């Protein structure tokens, strides 16, 4: 086993002893060492690390930065054993994660989601997901993006009227009829009940929805 391969094994063993799995870094570092050996280099340099990190050429800059980050961690360890090792600078291959702009659901979007959930089978699954999505739609933080519009809208959701506010802040028990179940859970076989909610602050938060045929 070459000196670099032994260094990789020792590095991974130390990190794993601290609780890290390092499955992906292990594969990447093995590939790095193989490329260094093919290049005939017994020393890890910034140029070699950068050339390896920017592969494949069609990959995203985020993947290149992730690969270089793995090398940087190993190089920092290796530099304590071999002063000739070059640690790639932290500002090399800078990349910022671009997150998608959140898209708040409109009333129409929520209605379409509930309608799609109501088509699930068996009926209990449909009731489960329409209840879940319906309660999320009237609870914080899901509905926070629509709060300003709803404050001036007299068409408040029936569930909010029954529970005396948002479901997340309600305590006690509400008995709903077909008017609410059509909004929240659609309809399943008569005689079924679905309980939603949980315990908070010592008081049970629950809504029992009577599902009408």
N, C-alpha and C positions, 0 to 999 in steps of 0.2 A: 504494500500500500504506500502510495506517495505521501510526502509530507503534507501537501495540501489536503488530500483526502482524509488523512488522519486528523488534521486540524478541524475539518468540517465535522467529523464524527464526534470529536471532543466538544466542539461548540454546541452541537445539537444535544449531546448528553447533558451538558450543564444547563441549558435552557429548559430541557424537558424535566429535569429534576426540580425546576421551579414551577412546574405545572403547565408549561406550554406544550401543545401537541406538535406544531411545526411540520405538518405533513407536506404542505405546499412548499415552504422554504427548503425542506430537505430535498425535494425533487429539483428545485431551482438551483440550489447550491451544487448538487451533483452534476447538473448540466454545465454550470459555470466552471467547475474544476476540469471537466472533460474538455471544454473549449480551451482553457488555459494550457492543458497538457498538449493538445493538438497544436497550439501556437508555440509550444516549446518554451513557455515561460514558467519559471518556478516562483515568480513573485506576482502578487496582485497589485496592479496599478490602476489609477483612475481611468486612463484611456481604455485599457482592456475591459474594465468593469462597465464603462459607458457603452462600448461597442457591443458587449454582450447584452446589456439591458435593453438596448434599442432593437431587439429582435422579438418577433418577426417585424419586418418593416411595415406590414399592413396593420399592425396592432395599434391600439389607441394610446395616446400619451399617458393616460392614467395607468395602463398596464406597464409601460416602460418605467414610470416612476415607482410603481410597486416592486418591480424586479430590482431596480437600483436600491430601493430601501432595504431589501433583503441582503443585498451585497454589502451595503453600508454597515448593517449590524454585524455581519460576519467579519468585515474588514476591521472594525473597531476592536473586536476580540483578537484577531490575528495580529494586529499592530502591537499588542502587549507581548507577543512572542517573537515577532520579527519586526524590528523598527523600520525595515525597508518597505513595509507594506504601506500603500497609499489608501487613505480613507476618502471616498468620494465626498465632496462638500455637500452640505445639506441643501444648498440652493441650486444644485445641479439637477436638471430635469424637473423644474418646479411645475406643479400641477394642482389646480384647484378643482374640487369636485363640483360639477354643475348639476344641481338638483332641478327637477321639473317644477314648474310653477304649479302650486296647488290649484285644483279646480273644484270650487264649492259646488255641491249639488243644488240644483234648482228644485222647486216643487215638482216640476214636470219630470225631472230626473228621478227623484225619490219615488214618485208614483209609478214610473216605468220599472224601477227596481223591485218595488213591492209586487207589481203585477207579474214580473218574471219569477220571483220567488214563490208566488202562489201556485205556479204550474209544476213545482217540484213534486216528486212522488217518493215515498208514500205520503199521505196527507199530514202525518205528524211532522215530517221533515219540512213540508211547506209551511205549516203553522209555526215551527221553530224559527225558521229564517225570516219569515215575514214579521213575526213578533220582534225578533232581534233587530232587524233593520228599521222597523217602525219606531221602536223605543230609542234607537240611536238617533233617528231623525229629529226627535223632539228633545234630546238631551244634550248637555254640554259634554265635551267641546265640539261635537259633531255639528251642532246647529249654530255655533257661535258666529260663523260667517254670515248667517242670515238673520241674526238677532235684530239688527237695526231695521231691517225691512219689516220684521214681524211685530216690532213694537207698535207700529202705526197701522198694522193690518188687523181688522176686527175678526178675520176668519182664523181664529186661533184653533190649533189642532184639538180635536175632541179629547184626546188623552191628556193634554195639558189642562184643559178645563176640569176634567174629573180629578186629576191628581193635585190640583191647586198650585200648579207651577210646572217646572220641568221635572221629569221623572227622576232624574238623579238626585234632586233635593227633596223628594217627597217622602213622608213617613206615613205609615198607616196602610190601610187596605182599601182598594177601590173595586167596585163590582161593575163591570162594563157589559153593555148589551150589544146587540147586533150593529148599532150605529158605530161603536168604537171598533168592534172586531172587523168591520168591513174596511176600516182605515188602516188598522195595524196588522191584523193577521189574516184577513180574507175570511173564508168560510171552510169549515171541515164538517165532519159528521156531528150531528146534534148530540149533546150530552157530554162533550169533552170539555175539559178545562186545562188551561196552561197557566202555570205560575211563573212569574218572572220577578227578579229582584234579588236582594240579599240582605245581610245584616250589616248595620253601620251604626256605630255609637250606641250599641245596646238596644236599638230599636229596629224592628224588622221593616225593611222597605220592600213592598210587594204590590203587585197588581194582578188580580185574578180576572182573566178574560174569559167570559162565557161565550163559547163559539157556537153560533147558531147555523143551522143548515140553510 
